Amino acid sequence: MALKKNVLMSLVIVLALGVAVSDVYSAGRKFDLKLKLKKGQKFGLKMVANQKMAQTMMGQEQKMKQMTAMGMSFEVLDVDDNQNMSIKTTYLTIHTKTEGPMGVLEYDSTKPPQPAANNPMSAMQAAMLGQSFVMKLTPKGEILNIKGMDEMIAKMIDKMTTDEAKKQQMKEMMKNFINEDKMKEISGTMVAVLPPKPVGIGDSWTNKISVPIGFPMEIDTTNTLTDHKEGIITIGTNAVIKTGDDAKPTEMGPMKMTMKMKGTQKGTIQIDSATGWIVRSKADANFTGEFKTEPNEQMPQPMTIPIAIESVTTVEPMAVK
């Protein structure tokens, strides 16, 4: 019995030493993090964004909740001589839900379709299913370009109507929702921006981008490599987000509107150290600011609308064929 106890104790000590040595090795190791994808590889990811918004109009506070979930596949079509990767991105599932003063609007591509009158946006969301565009990524995760947006919009419109006059109107409207900048924003949540040089646990790097999503948003992020375990790299992120100083008014019908927003975002990203591809991520963000409307014939008095937003965005693996 004593011999068995000694053997078990020895095994425990050996395992403990193995973990300790592994931790020390990871702590002193430098990782050259890159996207190293091969032609023909295919991945699936599901992004879920939950948002709470409160705004005050004419002394009345209005609250709204929004949920957007998208399942997407990413297929590597080509890798060029500079190791830049062309990746076909396809919408597989879409689920959106908005709760506000006007009631609840919901669309779920996995459920039977409802009449368009119940949700005017459902026709456009349904038309997105199966549509694709191609983004080109550098080994460091930067999006060089996105191609196929015009073709994607044309295919969506063909699904939605056969009326040529309506097609042109819909094309102009859809460009506000589906364009290269918007796709970069969505795709950017599913691709990690990697450090320019090898980093070890505790090392940090920064990246700054401008995302024009209706209003230009500047995102200044500090990334820190926090862990390496079983082939998974964990990165902590802290970002300061604000509207650009040169933000111009956005036209919404007869109304011109400017926005000033600022906030912070904190999260974690896990990536596969072998491929550099994102495994999962989570980001919590808080924003405050205001909208300002300019006078027009319908609203001769300018209006200031304070707004506060809380959001949680997650990315998880998704099985694809």
Residue pairs with C-beta under 8 A, 6 or more apart in sequence:
26 201
26 227
26 228
26 229
27 200
27 201
27 202
28 200
29 200
29 201
29 228
30 198
30 199
30 200
31 198
31 199
31 200
31 225
31 228
31 233
31 273
32 197
32 198
33 194
33 195
33 198
33 199
33 233
33 271
33 273
33 276
34 83
34 139
34 140
34 194
34 276
35 85
35 137
35 138
35 139
35 140
35 141
35 191
35 194
35 275
35 276
35 277
36 83
36 139
36 274
36 275
36 276
37 76
37 79
37 85
37 87
37 275
37 276
37 277
38 76
38 79
39 76
39 77
39 78
39 79
40 75
40 76
41 75
41 76
41 275
42 73
42 74
42 75
42 76
42 320
43 73
43 74
43 277
43 317
43 320
44 71
44 72
44 73
44 74
44 92
44 317
44 318
44 319
44 320
45 71
45 72
45 74
45 190
45 278
45 315
45 316
45 317
45 318
46 69
46 70
46 71
46 72
46 93
46 315
46 316
46 317
46 318
47 68
47 69
47 70
47 72
47 186
47 189
47 190
47 313
47 314
47 315
48 67
48 68
48 69
48 313
48 314
48 315
48 316
49 66
49 67
49 68
49 69
49 311
49 312
49 313
50 65
50 66
50 67
50 311
50 312
50 313
51 65
51 66
51 67
51 309
51 310
51 311
52 63
52 64
52 65
52 309
52 310
52 311
53 63
53 64
53 65
53 66
53 307
53 308
53 309
53 310
54 61
54 62
54 63
54 64
54 307
54 308
54 309
55 61
55 62
55 64
55 291
55 305
55 306
55 307
55 308
56 62
56 305
56 306
56 307
57 303
57 305
58 303
62 100
62 101
63 100
64 98
64 99
64 100
64 101
65 97
65 98
65 99
65 100
66 96
66 97
66 98
66 99
67 95
67 96
67 97
67 98
68 95
68 96
69 93
69 94
69 95
69 96
70 91
70 93
70 94
70 95
70 186
71 91
71 92
71 93
71 94
71 318
72 89
72 90
72 91
72 92
72 190
72 318
73 88
73 89
73 90
73 92
73 318
73 320
74 87
74 88
74 89
74 190
75 87
75 88
75 90
76 85
76 86
76 87
77 86
77 87
77 88
77 134
78 85
78 86
79 85
79 86
80 86
82 138
83 138
83 139
84 136
84 137
84 138
84 139
84 144
85 136
85 137
85 139
86 134
86 135
86 136
87 134
87 135
87 136
87 137
88 132
88 133
88 134
89 132
89 133
89 134
89 135
89 183
89 187
90 130
90 131
90 132
91 128
91 129
91 130
91 131
91 132
92 129
92 130
92 318
92 320
93 109
93 110
93 129
94 107
94 108
94 109
94 125
94 126
94 128
94 129
95 107
95 108
95 109
95 110
96 105
96 106
96 107
96 121
96 125
97 104
97 105
97 106
97 107
98 104
98 105
98 106
105 118
105 119
105 121
106 119
107 114
107 119
107 121
107 122
107 125
107 126
109 125
109 126
109 129
113 122
113 126
114 122
116 122
116 123
123 160
124 156
124 160
124 174
124 177
126 159
127 155
127 156
127 157
127 159
127 160
128 156
128 178
131 152
131 155
131 156
132 148
132 152
133 146
133 147
133 148
133 149
133 152
133 183
134 146
134 147
134 148
135 143
135 145
135 146
135 147
135 183
135 184
135 187
136 143
136 144
136 145
136 146
136 147
137 143
137 144
137 191
138 144
139 194
139 276
140 193
140 194
140 195
140 196
141 191
141 192
141 193
141 194
141 276
142 193
143 184
143 187
143 188
143 191
145 180
146 180
146 183
146 184
146 187
149 178
149 179
149 180
149 183
152 178
153 171
153 174
153 175
153 178
154 171
156 174
156 178
157 167
157 170
157 171
157 174
160 170
161 167
161 170
176 214
181 211
181 212
181 213
182 213
184 211
185 211
185 213
188 209
188 211
189 281
189 283
189 313
189 315
190 278
190 315
191 278
192 235
192 269
192 271
192 276
192 278
192 281
193 207
193 209
193 221
193 223
194 276
195 203
195 205
195 223
195 225
196 205
199 205
199 225
200 225
201 225
201 226
201 227
201 228
202 224
202 225
202 226
203 224
203 225
204 222
204 223
204 224
204 225
205 222
205 223
206 220
206 221
206 222
206 223
207 221
207 223
208 218
208 219
208 220
208 221
209 218
209 219
210 216
210 217
210 218
210 219
210 244
211 217
211 219
214 250
214 259
215 243
215 244
215 247
215 250
215 258
215 259
215 261
216 243
216 244
216 246
216 247
217 241
217 242
217 243
217 244
217 261
218 241
218 242
218 243
218 244
219 239
219 240
219 241
219 265
220 239
220 240
220 241
221 237
221 238
221 239
221 265
222 237
222 238
222 239
223 235
223 236
223 237
223 269
224 235
224 236
224 237
224 238
225 233
225 234
225 235
226 234
226 235
226 236
226 268
227 233
227 234
228 234
228 273
231 272
231 273
231 274
232 270
232 271
232 272
232 273
232 279
233 270
233 271
233 272
233 273
234 268
234 269
234 270
235 268
235 269
235 270
235 271
236 266
236 267
236 268
237 265
237 266
237 267
237 268
237 269
237 283
238 264
238 265
238 266
239 264
239 265
239 266
239 285
240 262
240 263
240 264
241 261
241 262
241 263
241 264
241 265
241 285
241 287
242 261
242 262
242 263
243 259
243 260
243 261
243 262
243 289
247 258
247 259
247 260
248 258
249 256
249 257
249 258
249 294
250 256
250 257
250 258
250 259
251 257
254 296
254 297
254 298
255 293
255 294
255 296
255 298
255 299
256 293
256 294
256 296
257 291
257 292
257 293
257 294
258 291
258 292
258 294
259 289
259 290
259 291
259 292
260 289
260 290
260 292
261 287
261 288
261 289
261 307
261 309
262 287
262 288
262 289
263 285
263 286
263 287
263 288
263 289
263 309
264 285
264 286
265 283
265 284
265 285
265 286
266 283
266 284
266 285
267 281
267 282
267 283
267 284
267 313
268 281
268 282
269 278
269 280
269 281
270 278
270 279
270 280
270 281
271 277
271 278
271 279
272 278
272 279
278 315
279 317
280 314
280 315
280 316
280 317
281 313
281 314
281 315
282 312
282 313
282 314
282 315
283 311
283 312
283 313
283 314
284 310
284 311
284 312
285 309
285 310
285 311
285 312
285 313
286 308
286 309
286 310
286 311
287 307
287 308
287 309
287 310
287 311
288 306
288 307
288 308
288 309
289 306
289 307
290 304
290 305
290 306
290 307
291 303
291 304
291 305
291 307
292 302
292 303
292 304
292 305
293 299
293 302
293 303
293 305
294 302
295 301
295 302
